[in-house]
Amino acid sequence: MDESRTGMSFRNYNNLLFIGGSGERTGKIGGNWTELRSFAKEHYPNAKERYFWAAQDCMSLDDIPYIGSYSRSTTDFYVASGFNKWGITGAMVSAIILSDMIAGKSRDYADVFSPSRSIIKPQLFVNGYEAVKNLLTISKKRCPHLGCTLKWNSVEHSWDCPCHGSRFAENGKVLDNPANGNLS
Protein backbone atom coordinates (compact mmCIF):
# COMPACT_ATOMS: atom_id res chain seq x y z
CA MET A 1 0.00 0.00 0.00
CA ASP A 2 1.27 3.44 -0.91
CA GLU A 3 1.26 5.81 2.07
CA SER A 4 1.44 8.91 -0.14
CA ARG A 5 -1.56 11.12 -0.87
CA THR A 6 -2.35 9.20 -4.07
CA GLY A 7 -3.20 6.06 -2.09
CA MET A 8 -2.08 3.64 -4.79
CA SER A 9 -1.96 -0.03 -3.91
CA PHE A 10 -0.92 -3.05 -5.92
CA ARG A 11 -1.22 -6.81 -5.64
CA ASN A 12 -0.39 -9.64 -8.00
CA TYR A 13 -2.20 -12.91 -8.63
CA ASN A 14 -1.63 -15.53 -11.37
CA ASN A 15 0.45 -13.23 -13.57
CA LEU A 16 -2.08 -10.39 -13.15
CA LEU A 17 -1.28 -7.08 -11.50
CA PHE A 18 -4.05 -5.28 -9.62
CA ILE A 19 -3.58 -1.54 -9.13
CA GLY A 20 -6.02 0.41 -7.01
CA GLY A 21 -6.34 3.89 -5.64
CA SER A 22 -7.04 7.39 -6.88
CA GLY A 23 -10.37 7.66 -5.10
CA GLU A 24 -12.97 10.38 -5.01
CA ARG A 25 -16.05 11.08 -2.94
CA THR A 26 -19.34 9.67 -4.27
CA GLY A 27 -21.26 12.41 -6.04
CA LYS A 28 -18.09 14.12 -7.23
CA ILE A 29 -16.24 13.48 -10.50
CA GLY A 30 -15.90 9.71 -10.91
CA GLY A 31 -13.80 7.13 -12.71
CA ASN A 32 -10.34 8.56 -12.15
CA TRP A 33 -8.71 5.85 -14.25
CA THR A 34 -6.32 8.31 -15.96
CA GLU A 35 -4.26 8.59 -12.79
CA LEU A 36 -4.17 4.80 -12.38
CA ARG A 37 -3.17 4.28 -16.00
CA SER A 38 -0.38 6.88 -15.74
CA PHE A 39 0.90 5.22 -12.57
CA ALA A 40 0.88 1.79 -14.28
CA LYS A 41 2.65 3.13 -17.37
CA GLU A 42 5.38 4.76 -15.27
CA HIS A 43 6.00 1.88 -12.83
CA TYR A 44 4.99 -1.13 -14.95
CA PRO A 45 5.67 -0.08 -18.57
CA ASN A 46 5.26 -3.60 -20.01
CA ALA A 47 1.90 -4.27 -18.35
CA LYS A 48 -1.22 -4.44 -20.52
CA GLU A 49 -4.62 -3.41 -19.18
CA ARG A 50 -7.11 -6.27 -19.20
CA TYR A 51 -9.91 -4.98 -16.95
CA PHE A 52 -10.92 -1.90 -15.02
CA TRP A 53 -13.71 -1.08 -12.59
CA ALA A 54 -14.66 1.30 -9.83
CA ALA A 55 -15.74 0.49 -6.30
CA GLN A 56 -17.20 2.50 -3.47
CA ASP A 57 -15.35 2.25 -0.18
CA CYS A 58 -16.92 3.46 3.05
CA MET A 59 -14.75 5.92 4.95
CA SER A 60 -15.57 6.21 8.64
CA LEU A 61 -15.67 9.63 10.27
CA ASP A 62 -12.70 8.86 12.52
CA ASP A 63 -10.71 6.72 10.03
CA ILE A 64 -11.22 3.59 12.17
CA PRO A 65 -13.31 0.75 10.67
CA TYR A 66 -16.75 -0.14 12.01
CA ILE A 67 -16.51 -3.74 13.24
CA GLY A 68 -18.97 -5.31 15.66
CA SER A 69 -22.67 -5.37 16.49
CA TYR A 70 -24.68 -3.35 14.01
CA SER A 71 -26.39 -1.51 16.86
CA ARG A 72 -27.09 -1.96 20.54
CA SER A 73 -30.66 -3.01 19.72
CA THR A 74 -29.63 -5.61 17.10
CA THR A 75 -26.90 -7.56 18.85
CA ASP A 76 -27.20 -10.54 16.49
CA PHE A 77 -26.47 -8.39 13.40
CA TYR A 78 -22.83 -7.66 12.67
CA VAL A 79 -21.05 -5.14 10.47
CA ALA A 80 -17.54 -4.80 9.06
CA SER A 81 -17.10 -1.66 6.99
CA GLY A 82 -15.18 1.60 6.69
CA PHE A 83 -11.79 0.12 5.84
CA ASN A 84 -10.53 3.29 4.11
CA LYS A 85 -9.08 1.18 1.27
CA TRP A 86 -7.38 -1.20 3.72
CA GLY A 87 -9.85 -4.00 3.04
CA ILE A 88 -7.39 -6.89 3.08
CA THR A 89 -6.07 -5.96 6.52
CA GLY A 90 -9.51 -4.88 7.75
CA ALA A 91 -11.05 -8.17 6.68
CA MET A 92 -8.58 -10.13 8.79
CA VAL A 93 -9.15 -7.96 11.88
CA SER A 94 -12.91 -8.21 11.28
CA ALA A 95 -12.76 -12.00 11.08
CA ILE A 96 -10.98 -12.17 14.45
CA ILE A 97 -13.27 -9.70 16.23
CA LEU A 98 -16.56 -10.97 14.79
CA SER A 99 -15.81 -14.67 15.26
CA ASP A 100 -14.83 -13.99 18.88
CA MET A 101 -18.03 -11.96 19.44
CA ILE A 102 -20.17 -14.76 18.02
CA ALA A 103 -18.33 -17.31 20.19
CA GLY A 104 -18.85 -15.14 23.29
CA LYS A 105 -15.15 -14.30 23.72
CA SER A 106 -14.00 -10.76 24.38
CA ARG A 107 -11.13 -8.83 22.82
CA ASP A 108 -9.51 -5.88 24.57
CA TYR A 109 -9.48 -3.82 21.37
CA ALA A 110 -13.01 -4.63 20.13
CA ASP A 111 -14.43 -1.41 21.64
CA VAL A 112 -12.08 0.68 19.49
CA PHE A 113 -13.86 -0.63 16.36
CA SER A 114 -17.42 -0.64 17.77
CA PRO A 115 -19.94 0.87 15.34
CA SER A 116 -21.65 2.41 18.40
CA ARG A 117 -18.60 4.41 19.48
CA SER A 118 -18.69 8.21 19.68
CA ILE A 119 -17.77 9.82 16.36
CA ILE A 120 -17.94 13.52 17.21
CA LYS A 121 -15.05 14.51 14.96
CA PRO A 122 -14.30 17.41 12.58
CA GLN A 123 -15.28 15.24 9.59
CA LEU A 124 -18.79 15.02 11.04
CA PHE A 125 -19.16 18.78 10.51
CA VAL A 126 -17.79 18.56 6.96
CA ASN A 127 -20.28 15.79 6.17
CA GLY A 128 -23.07 17.78 7.84
CA TYR A 129 -22.28 20.80 5.67
CA GLU A 130 -22.30 18.62 2.52
CA ALA A 131 -25.64 17.12 3.51
CA VAL A 132 -27.28 20.50 4.22
CA LYS A 133 -25.92 21.96 0.96
CA ASN A 134 -27.26 19.01 -1.03
CA LEU A 135 -30.62 19.04 0.74
CA LEU A 136 -31.06 22.72 -0.18
CA THR A 137 -29.99 22.30 -3.83
CA ILE A 138 -32.90 22.36 -6.27
CA SER A 139 -33.00 19.13 -8.25
CA LYS A 140 -35.51 16.76 -9.84
CA LYS A 141 -33.46 13.69 -8.79
CA ARG A 142 -33.42 13.01 -5.04
CA CYS A 143 -32.03 10.09 -3.08
CA PRO A 144 -34.84 8.11 -1.40
CA HIS A 145 -32.59 7.54 1.64
CA LEU A 146 -32.67 11.09 3.07
CA GLY A 147 -33.55 13.28 0.10
CA CYS A 148 -30.16 14.62 -0.98
CA THR A 149 -29.60 15.89 -4.52
CA LEU A 150 -28.24 13.22 -6.85
CA LYS A 151 -25.32 13.96 -9.19
CA TRP A 152 -24.94 12.33 -12.59
CA ASN A 153 -21.65 10.40 -12.88
CA SER A 154 -21.00 10.49 -16.63
CA VAL A 155 -18.02 8.10 -16.37
CA GLU A 156 -19.83 5.31 -14.53
CA HIS A 157 -23.31 6.19 -15.88
CA SER A 158 -24.92 6.34 -12.46
CA TRP A 159 -26.79 8.74 -10.23
CA ASP A 160 -24.64 9.25 -7.11
CA CYS A 161 -25.60 10.65 -3.71
CA PRO A 162 -22.83 12.79 -2.22
CA CYS A 163 -24.45 12.70 1.24
CA HIS A 164 -24.23 9.00 2.10
CA GLY A 165 -22.86 7.22 -0.97
CA SER A 166 -25.98 5.62 -2.45
CA ARG A 167 -25.75 5.02 -6.20
CA PHE A 168 -28.43 4.33 -8.80
CA ALA A 169 -28.39 2.96 -12.35
CA GLU A 170 -29.45 5.24 -15.18
CA ASN A 171 -32.95 3.70 -15.00
CA GLY A 172 -33.18 4.49 -11.26
CA LYS A 173 -32.48 1.00 -9.86
CA VAL A 174 -30.52 1.15 -6.59
CA LEU A 175 -26.91 -0.05 -6.98
CA ASP A 176 -25.35 0.78 -3.59
CA ASN A 177 -26.77 1.45 -0.11
CA PRO A 178 -27.75 2.97 2.26
CA ALA A 179 -30.78 3.71 0.04
CA ASN A 180 -33.01 0.64 0.02
CA GLY A 181 -35.36 1.66 -2.74
CA ASN A 182 -35.20 2.65 -6.39
CA LEU A 183 -35.72 6.19 -7.66
CA SER A 184 -39.37 7.02 -8.31
C-alpha positions as a Markdown table, in Angstrom:
| # | Residue | x | y | z |
|---|---|---|---|---|
| 1 | Met | 0.0 | 0.0 | 0.0 |
| 2 | Asp | 1.3 | 3.4 | -0.9 |
| 3 | Glu | 1.3 | 5.8 | 2.1 |
| 4 | Ser | 1.4 | 8.9 | -0.1 |
| 5 | Arg | -1.6 | 11.1 | -0.9 |
| 6 | Thr | -2.4 | 9.2 | -4.1 |
| 7 | Gly | -3.2 | 6.1 | -2.1 |
| 8 | Met | -2.1 | 3.6 | -4.8 |
| 9 | Ser | -2.0 | 0.0 | -3.9 |
| 10 | Phe | -0.9 | -3.0 | -5.9 |
| 11 | Arg | -1.2 | -6.8 | -5.6 |
| 12 | Asn | -0.4 | -9.6 | -8.0 |
| 13 | Tyr | -2.2 | -12.9 | -8.6 |
| 14 | Asn | -1.6 | -15.5 | -11.4 |
| 15 | Asn | 0.4 | -13.2 | -13.6 |
| 16 | Leu | -2.1 | -10.4 | -13.2 |
| 17 | Leu | -1.3 | -7.1 | -11.5 |
| 18 | Phe | -4.1 | -5.3 | -9.6 |
| 19 | Ile | -3.6 | -1.5 | -9.1 |
| 20 | Gly | -6.0 | 0.4 | -7.0 |
| 21 | Gly | -6.3 | 3.9 | -5.6 |
| 22 | Ser | -7.0 | 7.4 | -6.9 |
| 23 | Gly | -10.4 | 7.7 | -5.1 |
| 24 | Glu | -13.0 | 10.4 | -5.0 |
| 25 | Arg | -16.1 | 11.1 | -2.9 |
| 26 | Thr | -19.3 | 9.7 | -4.3 |
| 27 | Gly | -21.3 | 12.4 | -6.0 |
| 28 | Lys | -18.1 | 14.1 | -7.2 |
| 29 | Ile | -16.2 | 13.5 | -10.5 |
| 30 | Gly | -15.9 | 9.7 | -10.9 |
| 31 | Gly | -13.8 | 7.1 | -12.7 |
| 32 | Asn | -10.3 | 8.6 | -12.1 |
| 33 | Trp | -8.7 | 5.9 | -14.3 |
| 34 | Thr | -6.3 | 8.3 | -16.0 |
| 35 | Glu | -4.3 | 8.6 | -12.8 |
| 36 | Leu | -4.2 | 4.8 | -12.4 |
| 37 | Arg | -3.2 | 4.3 | -16.0 |
| 38 | Ser | -0.4 | 6.9 | -15.7 |
| 39 | Phe | 0.9 | 5.2 | -12.6 |
| 40 | Ala | 0.9 | 1.8 | -14.3 |
| 41 | Lys | 2.7 | 3.1 | -17.4 |
| 42 | Glu | 5.4 | 4.8 | -15.3 |
| 43 | His | 6.0 | 1.9 | -12.8 |
| 44 | Tyr | 5.0 | -1.1 | -14.9 |
| 45 | Pro | 5.7 | -0.1 | -18.6 |
| 46 | Asn | 5.3 | -3.6 | -20.0 |
| 47 | Ala | 1.9 | -4.3 | -18.4 |
| 48 | Lys | -1.2 | -4.4 | -20.5 |
| 49 | Glu | -4.6 | -3.4 | -19.2 |
| 50 | Arg | -7.1 | -6.3 | -19.2 |
| 51 | Tyr | -9.9 | -5.0 | -16.9 |
| 52 | Phe | -10.9 | -1.9 | -15.0 |
| 53 | Trp | -13.7 | -1.1 | -12.6 |
| 54 | Ala | -14.7 | 1.3 | -9.8 |
| 55 | Ala | -15.7 | 0.5 | -6.3 |
| 56 | Gln | -17.2 | 2.5 | -3.5 |
| 57 | Asp | -15.3 | 2.3 | -0.2 |
| 58 | Cys | -16.9 | 3.5 | 3.1 |
| 59 | Met | -14.7 | 5.9 | 4.9 |
| 60 | Ser | -15.6 | 6.2 | 8.6 |
| 61 | Leu | -15.7 | 9.6 | 10.3 |
| 62 | Asp | -12.7 | 8.9 | 12.5 |
| 63 | Asp | -10.7 | 6.7 | 10.0 |
| 64 | Ile | -11.2 | 3.6 | 12.2 |
| 65 | Pro | -13.3 | 0.7 | 10.7 |
| 66 | Tyr | -16.8 | -0.1 | 12.0 |
| 67 | Ile | -16.5 | -3.7 | 13.2 |
| 68 | Gly | -19.0 | -5.3 | 15.7 |
| 69 | Ser | -22.7 | -5.4 | 16.5 |
| 70 | Tyr | -24.7 | -3.3 | 14.0 |
| 71 | Ser | -26.4 | -1.5 | 16.9 |
| 72 | Arg | -27.1 | -2.0 | 20.5 |
| 73 | Ser | -30.7 | -3.0 | 19.7 |
| 74 | Thr | -29.6 | -5.6 | 17.1 |
| 75 | Thr | -26.9 | -7.6 | 18.9 |
| 76 | Asp | -27.2 | -10.5 | 16.5 |
| 77 | Phe | -26.5 | -8.4 | 13.4 |
| 78 | Tyr | -22.8 | -7.7 | 12.7 |
| 79 | Val | -21.1 | -5.1 | 10.5 |
| 80 | Ala | -17.5 | -4.8 | 9.1 |
| 81 | Ser | -17.1 | -1.7 | 7.0 |
| 82 | Gly | -15.2 | 1.6 | 6.7 |
| 83 | Phe | -11.8 | 0.1 | 5.8 |
| 84 | Asn | -10.5 | 3.3 | 4.1 |
| 85 | Lys | -9.1 | 1.2 | 1.3 |
| 86 | Trp | -7.4 | -1.2 | 3.7 |
| 87 | Gly | -9.9 | -4.0 | 3.0 |
| 88 | Ile | -7.4 | -6.9 | 3.1 |
| 89 | Thr | -6.1 | -6.0 | 6.5 |
| 90 | Gly | -9.5 | -4.9 | 7.8 |
| 91 | Ala | -11.1 | -8.2 | 6.7 |
| 92 | Met | -8.6 | -10.1 | 8.8 |
| 93 | Val | -9.2 | -8.0 | 11.9 |
| 94 | Ser | -12.9 | -8.2 | 11.3 |
| 95 | Ala | -12.8 | -12.0 | 11.1 |
| 96 | Ile | -11.0 | -12.2 | 14.4 |
| 97 | Ile | -13.3 | -9.7 | 16.2 |
| 98 | Leu | -16.6 | -11.0 | 14.8 |
| 99 | Ser | -15.8 | -14.7 | 15.3 |
| 100 | Asp | -14.8 | -14.0 | 18.9 |
| 101 | Met | -18.0 | -12.0 | 19.4 |
| 102 | Ile | -20.2 | -14.8 | 18.0 |
| 103 | Ala | -18.3 | -17.3 | 20.2 |
| 104 | Gly | -18.9 | -15.1 | 23.3 |
| 105 | Lys | -15.2 | -14.3 | 23.7 |
| 106 | Ser | -14.0 | -10.8 | 24.4 |
| 107 | Arg | -11.1 | -8.8 | 22.8 |
| 108 | Asp | -9.5 | -5.9 | 24.6 |
| 109 | Tyr | -9.5 | -3.8 | 21.4 |
| 110 | Ala | -13.0 | -4.6 | 20.1 |
| 111 | Asp | -14.4 | -1.4 | 21.6 |
| 112 | Val | -12.1 | 0.7 | 19.5 |
| 113 | Phe | -13.9 | -0.6 | 16.4 |
| 114 | Ser | -17.4 | -0.6 | 17.8 |
| 115 | Pro | -19.9 | 0.9 | 15.3 |
| 116 | Ser | -21.7 | 2.4 | 18.4 |
| 117 | Arg | -18.6 | 4.4 | 19.5 |
| 118 | Ser | -18.7 | 8.2 | 19.7 |
| 119 | Ile | -17.8 | 9.8 | 16.4 |
| 120 | Ile | -17.9 | 13.5 | 17.2 |
| 121 | Lys | -15.1 | 14.5 | 15.0 |
| 122 | Pro | -14.3 | 17.4 | 12.6 |
| 123 | Gln | -15.3 | 15.2 | 9.6 |
| 124 | Leu | -18.8 | 15.0 | 11.0 |
| 125 | Phe | -19.2 | 18.8 | 10.5 |
| 126 | Val | -17.8 | 18.6 | 7.0 |
| 127 | Asn | -20.3 | 15.8 | 6.2 |
| 128 | Gly | -23.1 | 17.8 | 7.8 |
| 129 | Tyr | -22.3 | 20.8 | 5.7 |
| 130 | Glu | -22.3 | 18.6 | 2.5 |
| 131 | Ala | -25.6 | 17.1 | 3.5 |
| 132 | Val | -27.3 | 20.5 | 4.2 |
| 133 | Lys | -25.9 | 22.0 | 1.0 |
| 134 | Asn | -27.3 | 19.0 | -1.0 |
| 135 | Leu | -30.6 | 19.0 | 0.7 |
| 136 | Leu | -31.1 | 22.7 | -0.2 |
| 137 | Thr | -30.0 | 22.3 | -3.8 |
| 138 | Ile | -32.9 | 22.4 | -6.3 |
| 139 | Ser | -33.0 | 19.1 | -8.3 |
| 140 | Lys | -35.5 | 16.8 | -9.8 |
| 141 | Lys | -33.5 | 13.7 | -8.8 |
| 142 | Arg | -33.4 | 13.0 | -5.0 |
| 143 | Cys | -32.0 | 10.1 | -3.1 |
| 144 | Pro | -34.8 | 8.1 | -1.4 |
| 145 | His | -32.6 | 7.5 | 1.6 |
| 146 | Leu | -32.7 | 11.1 | 3.1 |
| 147 | Gly | -33.6 | 13.3 | 0.1 |
| 148 | Cys | -30.2 | 14.6 | -1.0 |
| 149 | Thr | -29.6 | 15.9 | -4.5 |
| 150 | Leu | -28.2 | 13.2 | -6.9 |
| 151 | Lys | -25.3 | 14.0 | -9.2 |
| 152 | Trp | -24.9 | 12.3 | -12.6 |
| 153 | Asn | -21.7 | 10.4 | -12.9 |
| 154 | Ser | -21.0 | 10.5 | -16.6 |
| 155 | Val | -18.0 | 8.1 | -16.4 |
| 156 | Glu | -19.8 | 5.3 | -14.5 |
| 157 | His | -23.3 | 6.2 | -15.9 |
| 158 | Ser | -24.9 | 6.3 | -12.5 |
| 159 | Trp | -26.8 | 8.7 | -10.2 |
| 160 | Asp | -24.6 | 9.2 | -7.1 |
| 161 | Cys | -25.6 | 10.6 | -3.7 |
| 162 | Pro | -22.8 | 12.8 | -2.2 |
| 163 | Cys | -24.4 | 12.7 | 1.2 |
| 164 | His | -24.2 | 9.0 | 2.1 |
| 165 | Gly | -22.9 | 7.2 | -1.0 |
| 166 | Ser | -26.0 | 5.6 | -2.5 |
| 167 | Arg | -25.8 | 5.0 | -6.2 |
| 168 | Phe | -28.4 | 4.3 | -8.8 |
| 169 | Ala | -28.4 | 3.0 | -12.3 |
| 170 | Glu | -29.5 | 5.2 | -15.2 |
| 171 | Asn | -32.9 | 3.7 | -15.0 |
| 172 | Gly | -33.2 | 4.5 | -11.3 |
| 173 | Lys | -32.5 | 1.0 | -9.9 |
| 174 | Val | -30.5 | 1.2 | -6.6 |
| 175 | Leu | -26.9 | 0.0 | -7.0 |
| 176 | Asp | -25.4 | 0.8 | -3.6 |
| 177 | Asn | -26.8 | 1.4 | -0.1 |
| 178 | Pro | -27.7 | 3.0 | 2.3 |
| 179 | Ala | -30.8 | 3.7 | 0.0 |
| 180 | Asn | -33.0 | 0.6 | 0.0 |
| 181 | Gly | -35.4 | 1.7 | -2.7 |
| 182 | Asn | -35.2 | 2.6 | -6.4 |
| 183 | Leu | -35.7 | 6.2 | -7.7 |
| 184 | Ser | -39.4 | 7.0 | -8.3 |
